[in-house]
Amino acid sequence: MFKNIFLLLLLLSFVGCNDEEKPENLIPEEKYTPMLVEMQLLKSYSENSKVDTTTVDSLTSEVFKKYEVTQNQFHKSHTYYQQFPAEQKKRVEQAIEKLKMELVTKNDSTSTPSPDEKPAPTKQ
């Protein structure tokens, strides 16, 4: 019984995987990756904040304008890139690294010594 269910699921997964051709207006990876970062940040913002959909839609439109990309173009490019999980994983890892670096830079630029901190002694 379980073997039959497993085989059926396996068969369905192969049927569901139809390789799409490269879209005509495929967003280049060097543009797609930072755009993906911004889209994920927007998604996270909308899910974790009490913000109305109009604001999220407006911000999403701004991202599309910034990268000079249409919503349809992004969707098709995203669908195409998702067909290659190993490469997409690398893109996501690059995006995460970029976010970490931006966070470190932001934290470094905003950190101020506390009143209790004493300056490090200098060697003479």
trRosetta pair geometry for C-beta under 8 A, 3 or more apart (Angstrom, degrees):
i j d omega theta_ij theta_ji phi_ij phi_ji
1 4 5.9 -56 -154 31 26 109
1 5 6.7 22 151 -14 62 105
2 5 5.6 -53 -148 37 37 112
2 6 6.2 40 152 -22 67 105
3 6 5.7 -53 -148 36 30 114
3 7 6.4 30 154 -18 64 106
4 7 5.8 -54 -146 37 31 110
4 8 6.3 33 154 -20 64 107
5 8 5.6 -54 -148 36 31 113
5 9 6.4 30 154 -17 65 106
6 9 5.8 -56 -148 38 29 109
6 10 6.2 31 153 -20 64 108
7 10 5.5 -53 -145 37 31 114
7 11 6.3 34 154 -20 65 105
8 11 5.7 -54 -148 36 30 112
8 12 6.4 29 153 -18 64 107
9 12 5.7 -54 -146 38 32 112
9 13 6.4 35 154 -23 64 104
10 13 5.8 -53 -151 31 30 112
10 14 6.8 26 153 -15 62 103
11 14 6.0 -58 -155 35 33 108
11 15 6.4 29 151 -16 67 108
12 15 5.6 -55 -144 39 34 111
12 16 6.0 33 157 -20 67 110
13 16 5.7 -55 -143 39 29 112
13 17 6.5 27 157 -22 62 108
14 17 5.9 -58 -148 32 31 108
17 83 7.9 120 -161 -140 87 87
19 83 6.0 97 -128 -163 70 143
20 23 7.6 12 137 -53 120 79
20 79 6.5 28 28 127 157 107
20 80 5.8 -104 84 -100 118 75
20 83 6.5 -151 32 -55 86 146
22 26 5.5 -41 179 -48 92 143
22 80 6.2 80 -127 -154 50 143
23 26 4.8 137 65 -68 86 76
23 73 7.5 157 134 -145 145 62
23 76 4.1 100 -94 144 156 122
23 77 6.1 -100 42 -73 139 59
23 80 5.5 -121 -8 -42 99 143
25 70 8.0 33 114 33 153 106
25 73 4.8 -65 109 -127 126 110
25 76 7.3 79 65 75 88 136
25 77 7.7 -79 105 -56 72 105
26 76 7.6 -108 -94 115 60 101
26 77 5.3 125 -147 -109 58 93
26 80 6.3 -71 -117 70 108 161
27 31 5.2 -116 177 89 97 111
27 32 4.4 127 109 -73 113 94
27 35 6.9 -56 163 36 154 151
27 67 7.7 22 -140 154 131 129
27 69 5.9 10 -94 -116 125 137
27 73 6.4 106 -50 148 100 101
27 74 6.6 24 -26 -104 145 56
27 77 4.1 14 19 -124 97 168
28 31 4.9 78 65 16 83 103
28 32 6.6 -156 93 -13 35 95
29 32 5.3 -57 -131 39 32 113
29 33 6.0 36 170 -28 69 103
29 81 7.8 132 -102 -111 83 129
29 91 6.8 -123 -156 -102 101 119
30 33 6.7 -35 -134 23 22 110
30 34 8.0 11 166 1 49 101
31 34 7.0 -67 -161 42 32 96
31 35 6.1 27 151 -17 67 120
31 67 6.0 126 -179 -159 106 113
31 69 7.5 150 146 -54 125 131
32 35 5.6 -70 -149 44 29 113
32 36 6.0 36 155 -28 69 106
32 77 5.9 -140 -109 148 124 133
32 78 7.8 171 -157 -79 114 64
32 81 6.6 153 162 -54 154 156
32 91 7.2 -30 107 -153 106 142
33 36 5.6 -50 -147 29 28 114
33 37 6.9 34 151 -22 60 99
33 91 5.0 -138 -105 -159 99 95
33 94 5.6 -22 -164 93 140 126
33 95 5.7 -152 -177 -68 86 93
33 98 7.9 123 143 -9 108 149
34 37 5.3 -44 -154 27 41 118
34 38 6.7 37 151 -15 67 101
34 67 8.0 171 89 -93 98 123
34 95 7.5 168 -96 -113 35 88
34 98 7.1 -112 -103 147 80 170
35 38 5.8 -54 -153 37 36 108
35 39 6.2 35 150 -19 68 106
35 63 6.6 119 -149 170 82 108
35 67 5.0 16 -93 -72 122 165
35 69 6.8 19 -129 26 157 153
35 74 6.9 -130 145 -123 137 116
36 39 5.7 -55 -144 38 31 111
36 40 6.2 31 156 -19 65 107
36 78 7.5 140 -100 -107 101 101
36 91 6.7 58 44 147 160 116
36 92 7.5 -95 133 -93 140 64
36 95 5.8 -85 94 -88 106 149
37 40 6.0 -60 -150 37 26 108
37 41 6.4 27 153 -19 63 107
37 95 4.4 -171 -78 -153 95 106
37 98 6.2 -63 -95 81 156 130
37 99 6.3 -176 -151 -58 118 102
38 41 5.6 -52 -146 35 33 113
38 42 6.4 35 153 -19 65 103
38 63 4.9 168 125 -127 133 127
38 66 7.9 -81 146 67 177 143
39 42 5.7 -52 -151 35 32 113
39 43 6.4 36 150 -22 64 104
39 60 7.5 57 -121 -127 79 88
39 63 6.4 149 -72 145 72 163
39 74 7.5 154 -76 178 149 140
40 43 5.4 -49 -146 34 35 114
40 44 6.3 35 154 -17 65 105
40 95 7.2 87 25 154 144 145
41 44 5.7 -54 -147 39 31 111
41 45 6.1 36 152 -23 65 107
41 99 8.0 171 -73 -109 112 125
42 45 5.5 -53 -145 36 31 115
42 46 6.2 26 158 -17 65 106
42 56 6.4 121 178 -153 102 85
42 59 5.6 175 -124 115 119 122
42 60 5.9 126 168 -79 161 79
42 63 6.8 -93 -36 -31 145 146
43 46 6.0 -58 -149 37 27 106
43 47 6.3 19 156 -14 64 112
44 47 5.9 -61 -144 41 29 107
44 48 5.9 -2 167 4 67 119
45 48 6.5 -75 -136 50 20 92
45 49 5.5 -12 176 7 63 126
45 51 6.8 2 145 20 90 150
45 56 7.4 170 95 -108 103 95
45 59 7.8 -49 83 100 146 166
46 49 6.7 -64 -116 48 19 93
46 51 5.9 -97 -119 67 60 115
46 53 7.7 58 -148 -107 125 58
46 56 4.4 45 -95 -106 126 139
51 55 5.0 -96 175 72 106 136
51 56 6.1 118 115 -49 116 93
52 55 5.3 100 64 5 75 100
52 56 7.4 -145 103 0 42 90
53 56 5.4 -56 -147 42 42 112
53 57 5.9 45 154 -23 72 105
54 57 5.7 -53 -145 37 28 112
54 58 6.3 31 154 -21 62 107
55 58 5.6 -55 -149 35 30 113
55 59 6.4 27 154 -16 65 106
56 59 5.8 -55 -147 38 31 110
56 60 6.2 34 153 -21 65 107
57 60 5.6 -53 -146 36 30 114
57 61 6.4 34 153 -21 63 104
58 61 5.7 -52 -151 33 31 113
58 62 6.6 34 149 -21 62 103
59 62 5.5 -50 -153 31 35 116
59 63 6.8 39 149 -21 64 98
60 63 5.7 -49 -155 29 36 112
60 64 6.7 35 149 -16 65 103
60 71 7.7 46 147 -100 113 109
61 64 5.6 -53 -152 37 36 112
61 65 6.3 36 150 -19 67 105
62 65 5.6 -52 -146 37 33 112
62 66 6.2 40 153 -27 65 104
63 66 5.6 -50 -147 31 31 116
63 67 6.5 5 162 3 64 108
64 67 6.5 -72 -148 50 26 92
64 69 5.4 -112 -150 77 70 74
64 70 6.4 45 -167 -129 125 20
64 71 6.0 -44 -97 -61 148 67
64 74 6.8 -102 -106 -24 95 136
65 68 7.1 20 -172 -77 33 45
69 73 5.0 -132 -170 85 85 125
69 74 5.3 90 140 -56 127 94
70 73 4.3 98 54 4 83 103
70 74 7.0 -148 91 -4 45 83
71 74 5.8 -55 -151 37 31 110
71 75 6.3 32 152 -20 65 108
72 75 5.7 -53 -145 36 30 113
72 76 6.3 27 157 -15 65 107
73 76 6.0 -56 -145 39 28 107
73 77 6.2 26 157 -16 64 111
74 77 5.8 -59 -145 41 29 109
74 78 5.9 30 157 -22 66 110
75 78 5.8 -55 -144 37 26 111
75 79 6.3 27 156 -18 62 107
76 79 5.8 -53 -146 37 29 111
76 80 6.3 30 154 -20 63 107
77 80 5.6 -56 -149 37 31 112
77 81 6.2 25 157 -15 67 108
78 81 6.0 -56 -143 40 28 107
78 82 6.2 34 155 -26 63 108
79 82 5.8 -55 -149 30 28 116
79 83 7.5 42 150 -34 57 94
80 83 6.1 -46 -171 8 37 115
81 84 6.5 -71 -168 42 45 96
81 87 7.1 -115 -164 103 81 110
81 88 5.5 123 148 -92 90 100
81 91 7.0 -7 175 10 133 162
82 85 7.5 22 -176 -81 51 62
82 88 5.8 58 -111 -90 41 158
84 87 4.2 8 124 34 118 115
84 88 5.9 142 86 -22 68 91
85 88 5.5 -59 -138 41 30 111
85 89 6.1 37 160 -27 67 103
86 89 5.7 -50 -151 29 28 114
86 90 6.9 29 149 -18 60 102
87 90 5.6 -51 -155 32 37 113
87 91 6.6 39 148 -20 66 102
88 91 5.5 -50 -151 34 37 114
88 92 6.4 38 151 -19 67 103
89 92 5.7 -54 -149 37 32 111
89 93 6.3 34 151 -20 65 105
90 93 5.6 -53 -147 36 32 113
90 94 6.4 36 152 -21 64 103
91 94 5.6 -52 -151 34 32 113
91 95 6.4 34 149 -21 64 105
92 95 5.4 -52 -150 35 34 115
92 96 6.4 36 151 -21 65 102
93 96 5.6 -50 -147 34 33 112
93 97 6.4 36 152 -19 64 104
94 97 5.7 -54 -150 36 32 112
94 98 6.4 35 151 -21 65 105
95 98 5.6 -53 -150 34 31 113
95 99 6.5 31 152 -18 64 104
96 99 5.7 -54 -150 36 32 111
96 100 6.4 35 151 -21 65 104
97 100 5.6 -53 -148 35 32 113
97 101 6.3 31 154 -18 66 105
98 101 5.8 -55 -149 36 30 110
98 102 6.4 29 153 -17 64 107
99 102 5.7 -55 -147 38 32 111
99 103 6.3 33 154 -21 65 106
100 103 5.7 -56 -149 36 30 112
100 104 6.4 30 154 -18 65 105
101 104 5.7 -52 -146 36 32 110
101 105 6.2 32 154 -18 65 107
102 105 5.7 -54 -146 39 31 112
102 106 6.2 32 155 -20 65 107
103 106 5.7 -53 -145 37 30 111
103 107 6.2 28 156 -17 65 107
104 107 5.8 -56 -145 39 29 109
104 108 6.2 30 155 -20 64 108
105 108 5.8 -55 -146 36 28 111
105 109 6.3 19 158 -14 64 110
106 109 6.0 -62 -146 40 28 105
106 110 6.2 5 162 -3 65 115
107 110 6.2 -69 -139 47 26 97
107 111 5.9 37 162 -41 66 107
108 111 6.1 -46 -139 15 25 113
113 117 4.2 -118 -173 71 104 138
113 119 7.8 -33 -116 -80 173 64
114 117 4.9 107 55 -12 73 102
